[in-house]
Amino acid sequence: MRNRRCLVILAGLALAVSLNAQETAASRVVKVTVYGDRALVTRRAEVSLFKGESTVLFGDLPSAVDPASVQVSGKGAFTLRDVRVATRQRTRDVSAQLTALENEKRGLEDKLALVNDRIREAEAERTFLADMAKRLTTNAGNSESLPLDPASWARMLDFHRQRNAALNETVRTSRREVQALQAEIDRVNREIRNLGSGTRLSVTEAELVLDASAPTKAVLELSYIVAGPSWRPDYVLRADSESARLSVHYRALVRQNTGEGWEGAELSLSTARPQAGGSMPVLPPWYLDIYSPPSARRDEAAKSAPAPAAAGVRGAAAESSAALAWDEPAPEMRIDTALASTGATAVTFSIPGATTVASDNKDRTVTIAVLDLPVTFSYAAVPKLSPYAYFRCEVKNDSAYPILAGPSHVYVDGSYMADAALEAVPAGGSFKADLGIDEGIRVERKLLRKFDENTGALTKKSKTTWEYEIRVKNSKRRDIVLEVSDQLPVSLNEQIVVKALAPAYSKDTDVFRKIENETFVWTLKLAAGKESVLPLSFSVEYPRGMPILGLE
């Protein structure tokens, strides 16, 4: 009897140990590295292990986890025996979200009903005014006793006009409100439908089989790659024209919709492009052959096709001919496939402090760095195309941060100027940035004279001459350097001769140079309040009566 009791007790203890050996880890996201289209996520959990084999479950992982990427590390006196990753279907409780959406919908519908009531009241009053005006004018035509006081009629017409105008405005405004409210109701209905379709969701679970020689505490870290998260650079450029400095607010826009929130995680952003397959591609053979038109190939196929009686063992030539028969299908379009390329090195930005990125697919702005860079300011103008001077800068990236290609928002002396695109610049490199239009500099290009003349007694040619004046004025309170560009036409035919008359050009100087496509560039140093006038004249000579393409 005593032995039987001992066996029961031992069985109960064994069952208790077996039950305790299975544990669901209370894990949280502690570290995330975001790449261009995926992220490496690390979860951490502290668990208590019993002696022997234990199973620790990391549940509710995103469905987009790559099972092959799951890795485990940890601290403690235990051995990792196995890692099993599985995807399961779960039912999500959406009752609270559904109630909130239905309440929002009822509120919007109440507002919509009030606006519709306002429209009906305004339209009823408008109908009433029209009926009153019709009755008055009808009585005026049928009754001789109706007083015809012009002042009374004028007051009545003014009242009718003003009231109708007010009612019309009420109806127009209310109908716009109806459209906006209906759009909001449609949005809520879509969210309700999406919520209903998302009550079943796929979750990934990772089971860790651990073996401990004695009861112990363990710190486990589970890392995995999840598809979908992304980041992109974004910049705010703040230029100070007085101190000749440029402040670059280097930011990143991070978004994710994996189903798990990153709460207070250590965030890193990487420019690496991890690929599912990292093997080097193999060059296929590069064949050349003489092109034969389809009609010629069909003729050749018809001539060389074997007779039916001779159908036996067929050589390569016969097979080739059969492949080019009359019913030959059109060849498949060849698509050039782009190969992903990875640089020799990648840059990783570690964001200081703890960062939270919700799983809502909305951009979360984080600051990478604020760079204070030396800059040289200048102005440029193309008066033929625009009457404005453009504020520009040349920047030396003397920071340790490479600048990635991305959009920028430009502020000059505290005022927003424009949006511009930055190109990639390595650390130590230089780049130019457009800072918008400066209306303190006026640029005017004016045609002074244009005349035609006939030249050559024997060759019979026509010549057209243009004389322009470019006037630039610096209305700012400081000196500036301005580059002005203009051009001569470029002849594509030896019978068309273009000749520059002014300014006279012999070689490039500090103030005047000639670049490609017959473009002239003046570099002007203008003191505050000063003005400069630039002459530009040229002639075009061509055979008389010949139509010239591109001639102004």
Stockholm file with secondary structure:
# STOCKHOLM 1.0

chainA/1-552         MRNRRCLVILAGLALAVSLNAQETAASRVVKVTVYGDRALVTRRAEVSLFKGESTVLFGDLPSAVDPASVQVSGKGAFTLRDVRVATRQRTRDVSAQLTALENEKRGLEDKLALVNDRIREAEAERTFLADMAKRLTTNAGNSESLPLDPASWARMLDFHRQRNAALNETVRTSRREVQALQAEIDRVNREIRNLGSGTRLSVTEAELVLDASAPTKAVLELSYIVAGPSWRPDYVLRADSESARLSVHYRALVRQNTGEGWEGAELSLSTARPQAGGSMPVLPPWYLDIYSPPSARRDEAAKSAPAPAAAGVRGAAAESSAALAWDEPAPEMRIDTALASTGATAVTFSIPGATTVASDNKDRTVTIAVLDLPVTFSYAAVPKLSPYAYFRCEVKNDSAYPILAGPSHVYVDGSYMADAALEAVPAGGSFKADLGIDEGIRVERKLLRKFDENTGALTKKSKTTWEYEIRVKNSKRRDIVLEVSDQLPVSLNEQIVVKALAPAYSKDTDVFRKIENETFVWTLKLAAGKESVLPLSFSVEYPRGMPILGLE
#=GR chainA/1-552 SS CHHHHHHHHHHHHHHHHHHHTEEECCCEEEEEEECSSEEEEEEEEEEEECSEEEEEEEEEECTTBCGGGCEEEEESSCEEEEEEEEEEEEECCCHHHHHHHHHHHHHHHHHHHHHHHHHHHHHHHHHHHHHHHHHHHHHHHHCTTSCCCHHHHHHHHHHHHHHHHHHHHHHHHHHHHHHHHHHHHHHHHHHHHHHHHTSEEEEEEEEEEEEESSCEEEEEEEEEEEESCEEEEEEEEEEETTTTEEEEEEEEEEECCSSSCEEEEEEEEECCCCCSCCCCCCCCCCCCCCCCCHHHHHHHHHHHCCCGGGCSSCCHHHHHHHHTSTTCCCCCCCCCCCCCCCCSCCCEEECSSCEEECSSSCCEEEEEEEEEEEEEEEEEECTTTCSEEEEEEEEECCSSSCBCSEEEEEEETTEEEEEEEECCBCTTCEEEEEEEEEEEEEEEEEEEEEEEEEECTTTCEEEEEEEEEEEEEECSSSCEEEEEEEECCCCSSTTCEEEEEESCCSSCCSSEEEETTTEEEEEEEECTTCEEEEEEEEEEEEETTCCCTTCC
#=GC SS_cons         CHHHHHHHHHHHHHHHHHHHTEEECCCEEEEEEECSSEEEEEEEEEEEECSEEEEEEEEEECTTBCGGGCEEEEESSCEEEEEEEEEEEEECCCHHHHHHHHHHHHHHHHHHHHHHHHHHHHHHHHHHHHHHHHHHHHHHHHCTTSCCCHHHHHHHHHHHHHHHHHHHHHHHHHHHHHHHHHHHHHHHHHHHHHHHHTSEEEEEEEEEEEEESSCEEEEEEEEEEEESCEEEEEEEEEEETTTTEEEEEEEEEEECCSSSCEEEEEEEEECCCCCSCCCCCCCCCCCCCCCCCHHHHHHHHHHHCCCGGGCSSCCHHHHHHHHTSTTCCCCCCCCCCCCCCCCSCCCEEECSSCEEECSSSCCEEEEEEEEEEEEEEEEEECTTTCSEEEEEEEEECCSSSCBCSEEEEEEETTEEEEEEEECCBCTTCEEEEEEEEEEEEEEEEEEEEEEEEEECTTTCEEEEEEEEEEEEEECSSSCEEEEEEEECCCCSSTTCEEEEEESCCSSCCSSEEEETTTEEEEEEEECTTCEEEEEEEEEEEEETTCCCTTCC
//
